Every structure is written in C-alpha cells, then in structure tokens.
Amino acid sequence: MEDRYPECWLEHRVSYGETDAMGVVYHAEYIHFFERSRGELCRTCGLPYADIEAGGFMLPVKEVHCLYRSPARYDDLICIFVRVSEIRKASVRFEYAIYDASRTRLLCEGMTLHAFVDRSGRPVAIPGWIREVLDGSRAAPASL
C-alpha cells in the first residue's frame, strides 16, 4: 500500500439494536461499520459518495472479508480505522480495523473490494478526478 493513500478514524457507540441475543455486536453489523467508515473517509477526502453517484458512477461491493478477533458489546465506544489500500483500473480496495475505545484491543479487521460501474451497471475505468482523490494526489474539486 502506498503511504499517500487516504485514511481516517471513525468513532461509533454500539447501540442495543446492533447486538444479538448474546449481548455482543451481531456479526453482520461489522459490515455496516465498514460502510459507515468508508463513507466518512470519502467525506474527509472531500468526495462524498453522493457526489460520486451524481457524477454517474457507483461502487458495488465485489468482495468482502471480515475477521472477528474480540467481541464488542452494547454501549461500547469503538474506533474504526479505514484506508484505501489499492486502486486498480476499475476497482478500489479499502481495509478496515476496528478497535476498542483505547485503540489497543483489535476487535475486527477486514476489507472490501468495489467495482466502478456506470449507471447501467457496466464496469468502467475510474475517472481521473475520482482516482486523484482516492490516491491522495489531490483534493476533490470544489463542485462536481
């Protein structure tokens, strides 16, 4: 991974509805945590996902991987780290690490791979204006 690729942290307080009958975060919620942090990363870069869609593009998930290390529970504050880890011609990979509030206990780690598609769902090369933001080489344009 190149050091210039964007990254950010997102804090999240676990709600009761995100837990299962055992009192721990339900396994599928971690994928939602990935999504929330990915959205925050895009906003932090100045490229909200809504702007990507307004430009005529979507990023469907092609692959997801989630490795559970330690449980989170109701009302825990968790810290989600996300970064762009790879940019290909028509896809982008994000990596995630979810920690406890002290950022010392790893709860979960994973990745998502997203295709770039046009409005009809056909794969397309990542447009230069998006690629430059995702690879950290320049800030997002002021208006799209």
C-alpha positions as CSV (number, residue, x, y, z in Angstrom):
1,M,0.0,0.0,0.0
2,E,1.2,3.5,-0.8
3,D,1.6,5.8,2.1
4,R,-0.2,8.7,0.4
5,Y,-3.5,6.8,0.2
6,P,-6.2,8.4,2.4
7,E,-7.1,7.0,5.8
8,C,-9.3,8.1,8.7
9,W,-10.8,7.1,12.0
10,L,-14.5,7.0,12.9
11,E,-15.8,6.6,16.5
12,H,-19.1,4.8,17.0
13,R,-21.2,4.0,20.1
14,V,-22.7,0.5,19.8
15,S,-26.5,0.7,20.1
16,Y,-28.7,-2.0,21.6
17,G,-30.2,-2.8,18.2
18,E,-26.7,-3.7,16.9
19,T,-26.3,-6.6,19.4
20,D,-27.6,-10.1,19.3
21,A,-29.2,-12.4,21.9
22,M,-25.7,-13.0,23.5
23,G,-25.3,-9.3,24.1
24,V,-22.5,-8.8,21.6
25,V,-22.4,-6.9,18.3
26,Y,-24.2,-9.0,15.7
27,H,-21.7,-10.3,13.1
28,A,-23.3,-8.5,10.1
29,E,-23.1,-5.2,11.8
30,Y,-19.4,-5.1,11.3
31,I,-20.0,-4.8,7.5
32,H,-22.2,-1.8,8.3
33,F,-19.4,-0.4,10.4
34,F,-17.1,-0.8,7.4
35,E,-19.6,1.1,5.2
36,R,-20.0,3.9,7.7
37,S,-16.3,4.4,7.9
38,R,-15.8,4.2,4.1
39,G,-18.4,7.0,3.8
40,E,-16.6,9.0,6.3
41,L,-13.3,8.5,4.5
42,C,-14.9,9.8,1.3
43,R,-16.3,12.8,3.0
44,T,-13.0,13.5,4.7
45,C,-11.3,13.5,1.3
46,G,-13.9,16.0,0.1
47,L,-15.6,13.4,-2.1
48,P,-18.9,12.3,-0.5
49,Y,-20.3,9.1,-2.1
50,A,-23.4,11.1,-3.2
51,D,-21.1,13.2,-5.4
52,I,-19.7,10.0,-7.0
53,E,-23.2,8.9,-7.8
54,A,-24.1,12.4,-9.1
55,G,-21.1,12.0,-11.4
56,G,-22.8,8.9,-12.9
57,F,-20.8,6.2,-11.0
58,M,-21.5,3.6,-8.4
59,L,-19.2,1.3,-6.4
60,P,-20.9,-2.0,-5.7
61,V,-19.1,-4.4,-3.4
62,K,-17.4,-7.2,-5.3
63,E,-15.8,-8.9,-2.3
64,V,-15.9,-8.5,1.5
65,H,-13.7,-10.2,4.1
66,C,-14.2,-9.9,7.9
67,L,-12.1,-11.5,10.6
68,Y,-13.5,-11.3,14.1
69,R,-11.0,-11.0,16.9
70,S,-12.8,-9.9,20.0
71,P,-16.4,-9.0,20.7
72,A,-17.8,-5.5,21.1
73,R,-20.9,-5.1,23.3
74,Y,-23.8,-2.7,23.8
75,D,-22.8,0.9,24.6
76,D,-19.1,0.2,23.9
77,L,-17.3,3.0,22.1
78,I,-15.5,1.5,19.1
79,C,-12.9,3.1,16.8
80,I,-13.0,2.2,13.2
81,F,-9.9,2.8,11.0
82,V,-10.3,2.8,7.3
83,R,-7.9,3.4,4.4
84,V,-7.7,3.0,0.7
85,S,-5.3,0.1,0.2
86,E,-5.3,-0.5,-3.6
87,I,-6.6,1.3,-6.7
88,R,-6.8,-0.7,-9.9
89,K,-8.1,0.4,-13.3
90,A,-11.8,-0.2,-12.5
91,S,-11.8,-1.0,-8.8
92,V,-10.7,0.2,-5.3
93,R,-9.9,-1.8,-2.2
94,F,-10.5,-0.5,1.4
95,E,-9.0,-2.0,4.5
96,Y,-10.6,-1.7,8.0
97,A,-9.5,-2.3,11.6
98,I,-12.0,-1.9,14.4
99,Y,-10.6,-1.3,17.9
100,D,-12.0,-0.7,21.4
101,A,-12.1,2.9,22.7
102,S,-8.4,2.9,23.8
103,R,-7.4,1.6,20.3
104,T,-5.4,-1.2,21.9
105,R,-7.7,-4.2,21.5
106,L,-8.3,-5.2,18.0
107,L,-12.0,-6.3,17.6
108,C,-12.2,-7.0,13.9
109,E,-10.3,-6.4,10.7
110,G,-11.4,-6.7,7.1
111,M,-11.5,-5.4,3.6
112,T,-13.9,-4.6,0.8
113,L,-13.3,-4.5,-2.9
114,H,-15.5,-2.3,-5.0
115,A,-16.0,-2.2,-8.8
116,F,-16.6,1.1,-10.5
117,V,-19.7,0.9,-12.7
118,D,-21.7,3.4,-14.7
119,R,-25.4,3.9,-14.2
120,S,-26.3,0.9,-16.4
121,G,-24.1,-1.3,-14.1
122,R,-21.3,-1.7,-16.7
123,P,-17.7,-1.7,-15.3
124,V,-15.8,1.4,-16.2
125,A,-12.3,2.8,-15.6
126,I,-12.1,5.0,-12.5
127,P,-12.4,8.6,-13.8
128,G,-9.3,10.7,-13.2
129,W,-11.0,13.2,-10.9
130,I,-12.0,10.4,-8.6
131,R,-8.8,8.5,-8.9
132,E,-6.7,11.5,-7.9
133,V,-8.8,12.0,-4.7
134,L,-8.7,8.3,-3.8
135,D,-5.0,8.0,-4.4
136,G,-4.3,11.1,-2.3
137,S,-2.6,13.0,-5.1
138,R,-5.0,16.0,-5.0
139,A,-8.1,17.2,-3.2
140,A,-11.6,16.8,-4.5
141,P,-12.9,19.5,-6.9
142,A,-14.9,22.3,-5.2
143,S,-18.1,21.4,-7.1
144,L,-18.9,18.4,-9.2
